[in-house]
Amino acid sequence: MAVTNEHAAEPTRRDFIYIATGAVGAVGVAGAAWPFISQMNPDKATIAAGVPVEVDLTPIPEGQSVKIFWRGKPIFIRHRTKAEIAAAEDVKLTDLKDPQADADRVKKDQAQWLVVVGICTHLGCIPLVNEGSYHGWFCPCHGSVYDTSGRIRQGPAPLNLEVPPYNFESPTKIMIGAESNAQA
């Protein structure tokens, strides 16, 4: 009968090799998986796109519109004339496909400034400014016509242009993407 000095509880060189191979394999799998998991997080540009945007209204002359981008969407800011405001306020709600008063689409005491998301509510096209029979926006893709309050007046679009959350920081600056209840 042969007698050995090895006991089953004592580690052998083979046990060390198995453990070392397993550890290296686990580190390799984790190292390979990290980039795949990391790429699922939004990048810095995407995160930054969701933050509020401050806009200086000073350079926008009366009767003109500007387009900026917020969260990857075009935002139209229109400095409306007194005639445009009066025409928008005089529209009967029964004449509108998506009834909404002009006063509900602008901030109190700031009716000269209209802020809307510049995406047609029909198929997502970007309408042309100062066009159409109501001198608001016209979507040439399928003929939707919006008035100077961004309300749908003609064409296949089912809804008015969306009003994004915004508030006035001062009489000449707005913050798009942040709305305070006091300014609403």
Backbone as a printed PyTorch tensor [residue, N CA C, xyz], in Angstrom:
tensor([[[  0.8310,  -1.1420,   0.0000],
         [  0.0000,   0.0000,   0.0000],
         [  0.8950,   1.2300,   0.0000]],

        [[  0.5790,   2.1450,  -0.9200],
         [  1.3850,   3.3530,  -1.0670],
         [  0.8090,   4.4490,  -0.1910]],

        [[  1.6790,   5.1900,   0.4300],
         [  1.2480,   6.2690,   1.3090],
         [  1.6820,   7.5810,   0.6690]],

        [[  0.7470,   8.5370,   0.5640],
         [  1.0680,   9.8640,   0.0210],
         [  0.8790,  10.9040,   1.1050]],

        [[  1.5730,  12.0010,   0.9600],
         [  1.4670,  13.0710,   1.9410],
         [  0.4140,  14.1150,   1.5690]],

        [[ -0.1970,  13.9660,   0.4250],
         [ -1.2080,  14.9420,  -0.0100],
         [ -2.5450,  14.6110,   0.6170]],

        [[ -3.1950,  15.6400,   1.0580],
         [ -4.5530,  15.4900,   1.5650],
         [ -5.5010,  16.1830,   0.5960]],

        [[ -6.7180,  15.7560,   0.5620],
         [ -7.6920,  16.3270,  -0.3750],
         [ -7.9760,  17.7960,  -0.0630]],

        [[ -7.8100,  18.2140,   1.1580],
         [ -8.1110,  19.5860,   1.5480],
         [ -6.9870,  20.5500,   1.1850]],

        [[ -5.8220,  20.0870,   0.9060],
         [ -4.7100,  20.9580,   0.5640],
         [ -4.7570,  21.3170,  -0.9170]],

        [[ -4.5500,  22.6090,  -1.2490],
         [ -4.5750,  22.9990,  -2.6600],
         [ -3.3520,  22.4540,  -3.4010]],

        [[ -3.5850,  22.1410,  -4.6520],
         [ -2.5060,  21.6590,  -5.4880],
         [ -2.2030,  22.7130,  -6.5360]],

        [[ -1.1580,  22.4580,  -7.2910],
         [ -0.7960,  23.3720,  -8.3670],
         [ -1.9130,  23.4310,  -9.4010]],

        [[ -2.5750,  22.3320,  -9.6580],
         [ -3.6780,  22.2810, -10.6180],
         [ -4.8430,  23.1480, -10.1320]],

        [[ -5.1360,  23.1350,  -8.8410],
         [ -6.2040,  23.9840,  -8.2840],
         [ -5.8810,  25.4610,  -8.5010]],

        [[ -4.6100,  25.8260,  -8.2840],
         [ -4.1880,  27.2110,  -8.4920],
         [ -4.3790,  27.6340,  -9.9480]],

        [[ -4.0400,  26.7630, -10.8710],
         [ -4.1820,  27.0710, -12.2980],
         [ -5.6600,  27.2560, -12.6580]],

        [[ -6.5440,  26.4180, -12.1320],
         [ -7.9850,  26.5580, -12.3850],
         [ -8.5040,  27.9010, -11.8460]],

        [[ -8.1010,  28.2400, -10.6330],
         [ -8.5650,  29.4990, -10.0240],
         [ -8.0150,  30.6990, -10.7860]],

        [[ -6.7300,  30.6510, -11.1320],
         [ -6.1200,  31.7590, -11.8660],
         [ -6.7630,  31.9120, -13.2360]],

        [[ -7.0170,  30.8220, -13.9370],
         [ -7.6610,  30.8750, -15.2490],
         [ -9.0750,  31.4460, -15.1380]],

        [[ -9.8190,  31.0260, -14.1270],
         [-11.1770,  31.5410, -13.9120],
         [-11.1770,  33.0320, -13.6210]],

        [[-10.2080,  33.4810, -12.7870],
         [-10.1290,  34.8990, -12.4460],
         [ -9.7830,  35.7390, -13.6660]],

        [[ -8.8100,  35.2910, -14.4620],
         [ -8.4410,  36.0130, -15.6800],
         [ -9.6130,  36.0370, -16.6630]],

        [[-10.3150,  34.9310, -16.7650],
         [-11.4900,  34.8710, -17.6500],
         [-12.5810,  35.8270, -17.1990]],

        [[-12.8340,  35.9080, -15.8840],
         [-13.8630,  36.8120, -15.3560],
         [-13.4810,  38.2630, -15.6190]],

        [[-12.2200,  38.6120, -15.4110],
         [-11.7600,  39.9670, -15.6790],
         [-11.8940,  40.2760, -17.1710]],

        [[-11.5700,  39.3180, -18.0160],
         [-11.6910,  39.5130, -19.4630],
         [-13.1270,  39.7270, -19.8960]],

        [[-14.0350,  38.9390, -19.3570],
         [-15.4570,  39.1020, -19.6930],
         [-15.9520,  40.4720, -19.2200]],

        [[-15.5960,  40.8620, -18.0020],
         [-16.0070,  42.1690, -17.4820],
         [-15.4210,  43.2920, -18.3410]],

        [[-14.1440,  43.1470, -18.7260],
         [-13.5060,  44.1640, -19.5690],
         [-14.1540,  44.2620, -20.9340]],

        [[-14.5910,  43.1410, -21.4790],
         [-15.2460,  43.1530, -22.7930],
         [-16.6770,  43.6730, -22.6900]],

        [[-17.3590,  43.4050, -21.5850],
         [-18.7520,  43.8150, -21.4250],
         [-18.8750,  45.2960, -21.0790]],

        [[-17.8720,  45.8630, -20.4350],
         [-17.9510,  47.2630, -19.9930],
         [-18.2680,  48.2300, -21.1230]],

        [[-17.5790,  48.2010, -22.2600],
         [-17.9250,  49.1500, -23.3390],
         [-19.3540,  48.9770, -23.8520]],

        [[-19.8420,  47.7640, -23.8960],
         [-21.2110,  47.5440, -24.3660],
         [-22.2240,  48.1240, -23.3970]],

        [[-21.9940,  47.9720, -22.1220],
         [-22.9020,  48.5250, -21.1170],
         [-22.7740,  50.0420, -21.0800]],

        [[-21.5620,  50.5390, -21.1630],
         [-21.3110,  51.9740, -21.1110],
         [-21.9410,  52.7130, -22.2920]],

        [[-21.9550,  52.0980, -23.4610],
         [-22.5100,  52.7810, -24.6310],
         [-24.0180,  52.9540, -24.5510]],

        [[-24.6820,  52.2920, -23.6260],
         [-26.1300,  52.4550, -23.4610],
         [-26.4800,  53.7450, -22.7260]],

        [[-25.5340,  54.3580, -22.0400],
         [-25.7770,  55.6260, -21.3540],
         [-25.8190,  56.7600, -22.3810]],

        [[-26.6300,  57.7940, -22.1360],
         [-26.6600,  58.9220, -23.0690],
         [-25.3330,  59.6750, -23.0500]],

        [[-24.9540,  60.2090, -24.2070],
         [-23.7070,  60.9710, -24.2680],
         [-23.9250,  62.3840, -23.7310]],

        [[-22.8480,  63.1330, -23.5920],
         [-22.9170,  64.4690, -23.0010],
         [-23.7960,  65.4100, -23.8140]],

        [[-23.7600,  65.3030, -25.1280],
         [-24.5780,  66.1760, -25.9820],
         [-26.0640,  65.9090, -25.7630]],

        [[-26.4150,  64.6520, -25.5790],
         [-27.8120,  64.2960, -25.3460],
         [-28.2790,  64.8170, -24.0000]],

        [[-27.4480,  64.6660, -22.9960],
         [-27.8060,  65.1670, -21.6750],
         [-27.9410,  66.6850, -21.7120]],

        [[-27.0120,  67.3470, -22.3790],
         [-27.0470,  68.8070, -22.4670],
         [-28.2570,  69.3030, -23.2490]],

        [[-28.7380,  68.5120, -24.1960],
         [-29.8710,  68.9370, -25.0200],
         [-31.1600,  69.0560, -24.2160]],

        [[-31.2410,  68.4030, -23.0790],
         [-32.4490,  68.4460, -22.2730],
         [-32.4840,  69.5940, -21.2850]],

        [[-31.3970,  70.3170, -21.1450],
         [-31.3620,  71.4050, -20.1810],
         [-32.0970,  72.6190, -20.7390]],

        [[-32.5830,  73.4580, -19.8630],
         [-33.2540,  74.6640, -20.3370],
         [-32.3200,  75.5480, -21.1590]],

        [[-32.9060,  76.2780, -22.1030],
         [-32.1530,  77.1730, -22.9900],
         [-32.6280,  78.5950, -22.7530]],

        [[-31.6780,  79.4920, -22.5090],
         [-32.0150,  80.8970, -22.3270],
         [-31.9300,  81.6070, -23.6730]],

        [[-32.9380,  82.4150, -23.9740],
         [-32.9870,  83.1290, -25.2530],
         [-33.1660,  84.6140, -24.9790]],

        [[-32.2980,  85.4150, -25.5860],
         [-32.4100,  86.8690, -25.5160],
         [-33.3570,  87.3250, -26.6220]],

        [[-34.4290,  87.9790, -26.2500],
         [-35.4510,  88.4100, -27.2090],
         [-35.1490,  89.7730, -27.8350]],

        [[-34.1690,  90.4860, -27.3070],
         [-33.8580,  91.8440, -27.7540],
         [-33.6420,  91.9600, -29.2630]],

        [[-32.8740,  91.0590, -29.9080],
         [-32.6080,  91.2590, -31.3370],
         [-33.7520,  90.8470, -32.2780]],

        [[-34.8710,  90.3740, -31.7590],
         [-35.9650,  89.9220, -32.6220],
         [-36.9120,  91.0930, -32.8750]],

        [[-36.9260,  91.6250, -34.1100],
         [-37.8200,  92.7650, -34.3890],
         [-39.2830,  92.3210, -34.4610]],

        [[-40.1580,  93.2720, -34.2210],
         [-41.5900,  92.9990, -34.2680],
         [-41.9760,  92.4800, -35.6540]],

        [[-42.7850,  91.4380, -35.6790],
         [-43.2230,  90.8350, -36.9340],
         [-42.3030,  89.7390, -37.4460]],

        [[-41.2220,  89.4580, -36.7340],
         [-40.2570,  88.4440, -37.1720],
         [-40.2810,  87.2210, -36.2490]],

        [[-39.7440,  86.1340, -36.7810],
         [-39.6230,  84.8850, -36.0280],
         [-38.1770,  84.4110, -36.0750]],

        [[-37.7740,  83.6980, -35.0390],
         [-36.4730,  83.0430, -35.0310],
         [-36.6940,  81.5700, -34.7020]],

        [[-35.7180,  80.7780, -35.0980],
         [-35.7880,  79.3440, -34.8120],
         [-34.5520,  78.9780, -34.0110]],

        [[-34.7730,  78.3020, -32.8830],
         [-33.6730,  77.7610, -32.0940],
         [-33.9540,  76.2760, -31.9010]],

        [[-33.0130,  75.5660, -31.3230],
         [-33.2330,  74.1410, -31.0630],
         [-33.1650,  73.8750, -29.5760]],

        [[-34.1110,  73.0720, -29.1010],
         [-34.1660,  72.6360, -27.7120],
         [-34.5870,  71.1660, -27.7210]],

        [[-33.7870,  70.3110, -27.0830],
         [-34.0280,  68.8620, -27.0670],
         [-34.1380,  68.2890, -28.4770]],

        [[-33.3880,  68.8580, -29.4050],
         [-33.3880,  68.3710, -30.7810],
         [-34.5910,  68.7950, -31.5920]],

        [[-35.4480,  69.6300, -31.0280],
         [-36.6460,  70.0940, -31.7350],
         [-36.4810,  71.5660, -32.1040]],

        [[-37.0030,  71.9450, -33.2730],
         [-36.9900,  73.3770, -33.6030],
         [-38.0480,  74.1000, -32.7760]],

        [[-37.6690,  75.2340, -32.2360],
         [-38.5900,  76.0780, -31.4690],
         [-38.6990,  77.4040, -32.2060]],

        [[-39.9400,  77.7930, -32.5320],
         [-40.1880,  79.0700, -33.1890],
         [-40.5570,  80.1010, -32.1250]],

        [[-39.8560,  81.2210, -32.1370],
         [-40.1750,  82.3340, -31.2480],
         [-40.5780,  83.4950, -32.1500]],

        [[-41.8140,  83.9340, -32.0050],
         [-42.3510,  84.9730, -32.8820],
         [-42.6680,  86.2220, -32.0700]],

        [[-42.1740,  87.3580, -32.5470],
         [-42.4950,  88.6620, -31.9610],
         [-43.6840,  89.2030, -32.7470]],

        [[-44.8590,  89.0110, -32.2140],
         [-46.0770,  89.3390, -32.9450],
         [-46.3960,  90.8340, -32.8940]],

        [[-46.9870,  91.3010, -33.9920],
         [-47.4280,  92.6910, -34.0650],
         [-48.7890,  92.8200, -33.3800]],

        [[-49.1980,  94.0510, -33.1240],
         [-50.5200,  94.2790, -32.5150],
         [-51.6230,  93.7410, -33.4280]],

        [[-51.4400,  93.8870, -34.7330],
         [-52.4480,  93.3830, -35.6850],
         [-52.5150,  91.8560, -35.6370]],

        [[-51.3770,  91.1900, -35.5350],
         [-51.3670,  89.7240, -35.4440],
         [-52.0320,  89.2460, -34.1580]],

        [[-51.7740,  89.9510, -33.0670],
         [-52.3940,  89.5790, -31.7860],
         [-53.9020,  89.7770, -31.8650]],

        [[-54.3390,  90.9090, -32.4090],
         [-55.7760,  91.1850, -32.5340],
         [-56.4570,  90.1510, -33.4200]],

        [[-55.8240,  89.7900, -34.5330],
         [-56.4080,  88.7890, -35.4350],
         [-56.4960,  87.4330, -34.7370]],

        [[-55.4860,  87.0700, -33.9560],
         [-55.5070,  85.7810, -33.2530],
         [-56.5570,  85.7640, -32.1510]],

        [[-56.7460,  86.8970, -31.4830],
         [-57.7360,  86.9730, -30.3980],
         [-59.1670,  86.9990, -30.9210]],

        [[-59.3720,  87.4800, -32.1620],
         [-60.7160,  87.6060, -32.7240],
         [-61.2740,  86.3170, -33.3090]],

        [[-60.4870,  85.2780, -33.3810],
         [-60.9450,  84.0080, -33.9700],
         [-61.9400,  83.3260, -33.0280]],

        [[-63.0670,  82.8930, -33.5990],
         [-64.0620,  82.1550, -32.8170],
         [-63.5350,  80.7390, -32.5810]],

        [[-63.6180,  80.2660, -31.3660],
         [-63.1300,  78.9260, -31.0350],
         [-63.8780,  77.8420, -31.8110]],

        [[-65.1130,  78.1150, -32.2020],
         [-65.8820,  77.1240, -32.9680],
         [-65.3350,  76.9580, -34.3830]],

        [[-64.5460,  77.9300, -34.8500],
         [-63.9460,  77.8470, -36.1890],
         [-62.6560,  77.0210, -36.1980]],

        [[-62.1850,  76.6030, -35.0290],
         [-60.9020,  75.9120, -34.9280],
         [-61.0650,  74.4000, -34.8090]],

        [[-60.1850,  73.6910, -35.4780],
         [-60.1590,  72.2220, -35.4090],
         [-59.7450,  71.7600, -34.0140]],

        [[-58.7770,  72.4530, -33.4160],
         [-58.2920,  72.1740, -32.0640],
         [-58.4970,  73.4580, -31.2600]],

        [[-59.7230,  73.6530, -30.7050],
         [-60.0640,  74.9330, -30.0690],
         [-59.1550,  75.2780, -28.8840]],

        [[-58.5070,  76.4130, -29.0010],
         [-57.6760,  76.9280, -27.9170],
         [-57.5720,  78.4360, -28.0980]],

        [[-57.8920,  79.1690, -27.0480],
         [-57.8300,  80.6290, -27.1060],
         [-56.3800,  81.0860, -27.2260]],

        [[-56.1900,  82.2130, -27.8910],
         [-54.8420,  82.7680, -28.0370],
         [-54.2250,  83.0400, -26.6650]],

        [[-55.0280,  83.5110, -25.7240],
         [-54.5250,  83.8330, -24.3850],
         [-53.9770,  82.5960, -23.6620]],

        [[-54.4530,  81.4170, -24.0330],
         [-53.9680,  80.1790, -23.4200],
         [-52.6510,  79.6980, -24.0290]],

        [[-52.2060,  80.3350, -25.1010],
         [-50.9950,  79.9160, -25.8050],
         [-49.8060,  80.8500, -25.5650]],

        [[-50.0490,  81.9370, -24.8470],
         [-48.9950,  82.9080, -24.5420],
         [-49.0130,  83.1770, -23.0390]],

        [[-47.9660,  83.8210, -22.5500],
         [-47.8990,  84.1820, -21.1350],
         [-48.6720,  85.4790, -20.8960]],

        [[-49.2590,  85.5750, -19.7270],
         [-50.0310,  86.7540, -19.3650],
         [-49.1450,  87.9970, -19.4580]],

        [[-49.6730,  89.0500, -20.0320],
         [-48.9850,  90.3330, -20.2250],
         [-47.7740,  90.2300, -21.1590]],

        [[-47.6540,  89.1360, -21.9050],
         [-46.5540,  88.9650, -22.8680],
         [-47.1070,  88.4260, -24.1880]],

        [[-48.2860,  88.8930, -24.5910],
         [-48.9610,  88.3690, -25.7840],
         [-48.1790,  88.5970, -27.0690]],

        [[-47.2340,  89.5430, -27.0500],
         [-46.4530,  89.7940, -28.2650],
         [-45.4650,  88.6640, -28.5480]],

        [[-45.2000,  87.7940, -27.5910],
         [-44.2410,  86.6940, -27.7730],
         [-44.9680,  85.3620, -27.8190]],

        [[-44.8400,  84.6740, -28.9330],
         [-45.4040,  83.3310, -29.0840],
         [-44.2350,  82.3560, -29.2060]],

        [[-44.2570,  81.2990, -28.4180],
         [-43.2110,  80.2820, -28.4370],
         [-43.8860,  78.9340, -28.7010]],

        [[-43.5220,  78.2940, -29.8240],
         [-44.1200,  77.0060, -30.1860],
         [-43.0400,  76.0510, -30.6960]],

        [[-43.3420,  74.7610, -30.5770],
         [-42.4720,  73.7410, -31.1650],
         [-42.7600,  73.7280, -32.6560]],

        [[-41.7360,  73.8840, -33.4730],
         [-41.8990,  74.0040, -34.9200],
         [-41.9690,  72.6800, -35.6460]],

        [[-42.8830,  71.8160, -35.2060],
         [-43.0700,  70.5170, -35.8530],
         [-44.5460,  70.3530, -36.1660]],

        [[-44.8490,  70.1480, -37.4380],
         [-46.2390,  69.9590, -37.8620],
         [-46.8220,  68.7510, -37.1430]],

        [[-48.0400,  68.9070, -36.6710],
         [-48.6740,  67.8260, -35.9100],
         [-49.2910,  66.7580, -36.8110]],

        [[-49.1120,  66.8900, -38.1040],
         [-49.6110,  65.8620, -39.0190],
         [-48.6000,  64.7340, -39.1540]],

        [[-47.4600,  65.0290, -39.7640],
         [-46.4520,  63.9900, -39.9660],
         [-45.0530,  64.4040, -39.5040]],

        [[-44.9490,  65.4790, -38.7340],
         [-43.6660,  65.8540, -38.1650],
         [-42.7500,  66.6740, -39.0500]],

        [[-43.2770,  67.2970, -40.0820],
         [-42.4600,  68.1720, -40.9470],
         [-42.2230,  69.4970, -40.2240]],

        [[-41.3370,  70.3140, -40.7630],
         [-41.0780,  71.6360, -40.1960],
         [-41.7580,  72.6660, -41.0960]],

        [[-42.7770,  73.3540, -40.5670],
         [-43.5030,  74.3350, -41.3800],
         [-42.6600,  75.5720, -41.7010]],

        [[-43.0630,  76.2590, -42.7730],
         [-42.4170,  77.5050, -43.1870],
         [-43.0790,  78.6620, -42.4480]],

        [[-42.2680,  79.6110, -41.9970],
         [-42.7790,  80.7460, -41.2330],
         [-43.2860,  81.8490, -42.1660]],

        [[-44.2530,  82.6290, -41.6590],
         [-44.8690,  83.7470, -42.3890],
         [-45.4530,  83.3010, -43.7310]],

        [[-46.0310,  82.1490, -43.7550],
         [-46.6200,  81.5930, -44.9780],
         [-48.0570,  81.1760, -44.7070]],

        [[-48.7620,  80.8920, -45.7730],
         [-50.1410,  80.4180, -45.6630],
         [-51.1380,  81.5540, -45.6200]],

        [[-52.3860,  81.2120, -45.7330],
         [-53.4370,  82.2170, -45.8120],
         [-53.6750,  82.9500, -44.4910]],

        [[-53.1040,  82.4600, -43.3810],
         [-53.2690,  83.1370, -42.0920],
         [-51.9640,  83.7930, -41.6280]],

        [[-50.9530,  83.8040, -42.5070],
         [-49.6530,  84.4500, -42.2700],
         [-48.9550,  83.9700, -41.0060]],

        [[-49.1820,  82.6870, -40.6840],
         [-48.4920,  82.0710, -39.5510],
         [-47.4510,  81.1010, -40.0600]],

        [[-47.8400,  79.8210, -40.1420],
         [-46.9370,  78.7840, -40.6430],
         [-47.6780,  77.9220, -41.6550]],

        [[-46.9380,  77.4540, -42.6280],
         [-47.4940,  76.5970, -43.6710],
         [-46.5880,  75.3790, -43.8250]],

        [[-47.1700,  74.1960, -43.7660],
         [-46.4090,  72.9660, -43.9650],
         [-46.6240,  72.5250, -45.4090]],

        [[-45.6070,  72.6600, -46.2540],
         [-45.7760,  72.3610, -47.6750],
         [-45.9210,  70.8680, -47.9850]],

        [[-45.6040,  70.0200, -47.0440],
         [-45.6830,  68.5710, -47.3030],
         [-47.1110,  68.1200, -47.6110]],

        [[-48.0690,  68.5470, -46.8010],
         [-49.4490,  68.1190, -46.9920],
         [-50.4490,  69.2550, -46.8680]],

        [[-49.9590,  70.4960, -46.7760],
         [-50.8520,  71.6520, -46.8310],
         [-51.4530,  72.1220, -45.5240]],

        [[-50.8980,  71.7670, -44.3890],
         [-51.4370,  72.2700, -43.1200],
         [-51.0760,  73.7420, -42.9640]],

        [[-52.0630,  74.5310, -42.5210],
         [-51.8880,  75.9710, -42.3610],
         [-52.1890,  76.3210, -40.9060]],

        [[-51.2440,  77.0380, -40.2820],
         [-51.3850,  77.4770, -38.8970],
         [-51.4570,  78.9960, -38.8720]],

        [[-52.2210,  79.5540, -37.9190],
         [-52.3240,  81.0120, -37.8180],
         [-51.1880,  81.5720, -36.9680]],

        [[-51.2340,  82.8760, -36.6770],
         [-50.1560,  83.5300, -35.9290],
         [-50.1610,  83.1720, -34.4460]],

        [[-51.0600,  82.3070, -34.0490],
         [-51.0590,  81.7740, -32.6950],
         [-50.6180,  80.3090, -32.7060]],

        [[-50.2540,  79.8040, -33.8930],
         [-49.8120,  78.4160, -34.0160],
         [-50.9500,  77.4170, -33.9710]],

        [[-52.1730,  77.8770, -34.2440],
         [-53.3410,  76.9870, -34.2260],
         [-53.6250,  76.4910, -35.6360]],

        [[-54.0030,  75.2320, -35.7500],
         [-54.3050,  74.6440, -37.0580],
         [-55.5890,  75.2680, -37.5900]],

        [[-55.5120,  75.7460, -38.8360],
         [-56.6740,  76.3770, -39.4570],
         [-57.1500,  75.6320, -40.6890]],

        [[-56.2150,  75.0120, -41.4390],
         [-56.5740,  74.2580, -42.6430],
         [-55.6120,  73.0830, -42.7650]],

        [[-56.0640,  72.0570, -43.4650],
         [-55.1830,  70.9350, -43.7600],
         [-55.3840,  69.7470, -42.8430]],

        [[-54.5640,  68.7310, -43.0350],
         [-54.7710,  67.4690, -42.3240],
         [-54.2350,  67.4170, -40.8900]],

        [[-53.4470,  68.3860, -40.4520],
         [-52.8990,  68.3410, -39.0960],
         [-54.0420,  68.3360, -38.0850]],

        [[-53.9900,  67.4450, -37.0850],
         [-55.0990,  67.3500, -36.1380],
         [-55.0100,  68.3230, -34.9620]],

        [[-53.7980,  68.7880, -34.6350],
         [-53.6070,  69.5960, -33.4330],
         [-52.8370,  70.8770, -33.7230]],

        [[-52.9410,  71.8110, -32.7910],
         [-52.1750,  73.0500, -32.8630],
         [-50.6940,  72.7380, -32.6490]],

        [[-49.8240,  73.6820, -33.0470],
         [-48.4090,  73.5380, -32.7300],
         [-48.2660,  73.5520, -31.2080]],

        [[-47.4360,  72.6710, -30.7010],
         [-47.2550,  72.5250, -29.2600],
         [-46.5440,  73.7500, -28.6670]],

        [[-46.9720,  74.1500, -27.4840],
         [-46.2970,  75.2210, -26.7420],
         [-45.3840,  74.5400, -25.7300]],

        [[-44.0650,  74.7410, -25.8420],
         [-43.1520,  74.0910, -24.8980],
         [-43.1990,  74.7830, -23.5350]],

        [[-42.7000,  74.1310, -22.5060],
         [-42.6260,  74.8260, -21.2100],
         [-41.5860,  75.9460, -21.2810]],

        [[-41.9670,  77.1230, -20.8540],
         [-41.0340,  78.2540, -20.8470],
         [-41.5280,  79.2970, -19.8590]],

        [[-40.6300,  80.1840, -19.4640],
         [-41.0210,  81.3130, -18.6380],
         [-40.1220,  82.4950, -18.9340]],

        [[-40.5700,  83.6600, -18.5320],
         [-39.8090,  84.8890, -18.7140],
         [-38.9040,  85.0890, -17.5120]],

        [[-37.6110,  85.1870, -17.7640],
         [-36.6380,  85.4870, -16.7240],
         [-36.5900,  86.9950, -16.4840]],

        [[-36.8270,  87.7570, -17.5400],
         [-36.9050,  89.2190, -17.4990],
         [-37.7740,  89.6080, -18.6980]],

        [[-38.0750,  90.8700, -18.8800],
         [-38.8960,  91.2580, -20.0370],
         [-38.2460,  90.9310, -21.3840]],

        [[-36.9380,  90.7220, -21.4020],
         [-36.2560,  90.4610, -22.6680],
         [-35.5580,  89.0990, -22.7280]],

        [[-35.7760,  88.2400, -21.7320],
         [-35.1440,  86.9090, -21.7370],
         [-36.1630,  85.8610, -21.3370]],

        [[-36.1530,  84.7540, -22.1070],
         [-37.0040,  83.6190, -21.7390],
         [-36.1250,  82.4040, -21.5170]],

        [[-36.6430,  81.4900, -20.7170],
         [-35.9650,  80.2240, -20.4510],
         [-36.8990,  79.1290, -20.9640]],

        [[-36.4630,  78.4500, -22.0420],
         [-37.2630,  77.3780, -22.6210],
         [-36.8480,  76.0720, -21.9530]],

        [[-37.8280,  75.3240, -21.4850],
         [-37.5600,  74.0620, -20.8210],
         [-37.7320,  74.1440, -19.3280]],

        [[-38.0610,  75.3170, -18.8400],
         [-38.3220,  75.5060, -17.4110],
         [-39.5240,  76.4200, -17.2850]],

        [[-40.4840,  75.9720, -16.5280],
         [-41.6770,  76.7840, -16.3620],
         [-41.9490,  76.9530, -14.8800]],

        [[-42.1000,  78.1860, -14.4560],
         [-42.4390,  78.4220, -13.0480],
         [-43.9310,  78.6960, -12.9770]],

        [[-44.5210,  78.2660, -11.9090],
         [-45.9710,  78.4560, -11.7410],
         [-46.3340,  79.9210, -11.5770]],

        [[-45.4290,  80.7220, -11.0410],
         [-45.7280,  82.1260, -10.8450],
         [-45.8330,  82.8690, -12.1700]],

        [[-45.1070,  82.4260, -13.1860],
         [-45.0950,  83.1130, -14.4750],
         [-46.1390,  82.5530, -15.4430]],

        [[-46.7100,  81.4270, -15.1500],
         [-47.5930,  80.7470, -16.0940],
         [-48.8570,  81.4910, -16.3630]]])
